[in-house]
């Protein structure tokens, strides 16, 4: 399931702690995001329709819980990125990441270590 940029913000706030009310989610949004309560409710309703979130009513209050896990959302986002920017291939993506100047030496080393551990597991 693909999430829009705004939906990612809502989901990240919801993954932090759930179940959550719309007001709880509003308080967890990054600084500078000052959406109206009605905007957040509209976005939550869209996420319910997409089956990324469930809504449970207790009295007049709605509580939201994620159905879509962060891992599932990341997998879909990565797959989309691979298809759109790297012709569906991991090799060019890995090459890009290893050469990217924004990665610190420590981050590059961690990435190389993960790749080596993955190769080792496949060999077992």
N, C-alpha and C positions, 0 to 999 in steps of 0.2 A: 504494500500500500504506500503510495506516494503522499508525502506531507508537504504542504506549502511552508514557506519560511515562517509565517505567523503561526501555523499549526505546530511547527517544531518548538516555538517559544512556549506555547500552551502545554505541549506534551512534556517538555523538559521540566516545567514547573510542577506538573502532575506526577511525573516519575520521582520527584524528590520525596514526596510524602503523599500517601493516599489512603483512604478516600479523602477528597478535598472539596470544599465549596468553591464557588466562583470567586468569592472574596479572598479565600486562601491563595488561590492561583494568582490573583491580581497582585498580591503582596510578594509573590515569589518571582515575578517577572523582572528581567534585568532593568537596571536604572535607565531612565530615559524612555521606557515604554510606559506610557500613561494612557492606556486604553480605557474607555468608558466601560462600566460594568456591563452594559447591554452588548457591547462589542465582544467582550469575553464570553458572555452567555451565548451569543450567536455562534461564535467559533466552537464552543463546546457542543452546541447542538449539531453543528456540521460534523464534528468528530464522532458524535453518537450515531449519526446517519451513516458515516463511513465505517462504523463498527470498530473504531479505534478506541472508543471510550464507552463505558456504561454509565447510566444515570440512575440513581436510586433516590426516591423521594422519602423524606421523613418530615411529615407535616408539610409546611410550605417551602422547605429547604431541600435543594437538590445536592446530592453528593456524587462526585465523579471518581471513577477508577479507570485506569488504563486497561484495555484488552490487549492492545498492541504493545509489545515490549520494546524497550529501547534497542535491544539487539536486533529484533526484526526490522525496526524502522531504519537502523543503520545499514543493515544488509540490503534493503531495497534502495536506499540512497546511494550506496556504493555501487550496486549493480547498474543503476541509472547513470552514475558518473562514468563507470567503465564503458558502458555502451555509447554514451554521447561523446566522451572526450578521448577515449583510448581504444576505440574499435572493439570493445568487449574483452580486451586482453590485460591480464595482470602485469605482465612483464614491463610494458611501457610505463604503467603506473608506478611500479616499484622503482624503475630507473629514474623517473621524475622525482619521486620522493627522496631517493638517496642523493640526488644532485641538488635538490632544493636548498637554497641558501637560508631559508627560514628555519630549517631543522638544525638544532644544535648538534654538536659532536656527540653529546650523550644520547640524544634522540636517534641519531643515525646508528650509533652503536647498538642501541636497544632493538632497532628494526633489524639490523643484521643478525643479532643474537636470536631473535624470534624466528627469522628465516632459517637459520642453522638448526635450531631446535626442531622446527617443523620437518626439515629434511631428515634429521636423525630419527624422528618418530616414524616417518614413512619408510625408512630403511629397516625398522624393527619388525 
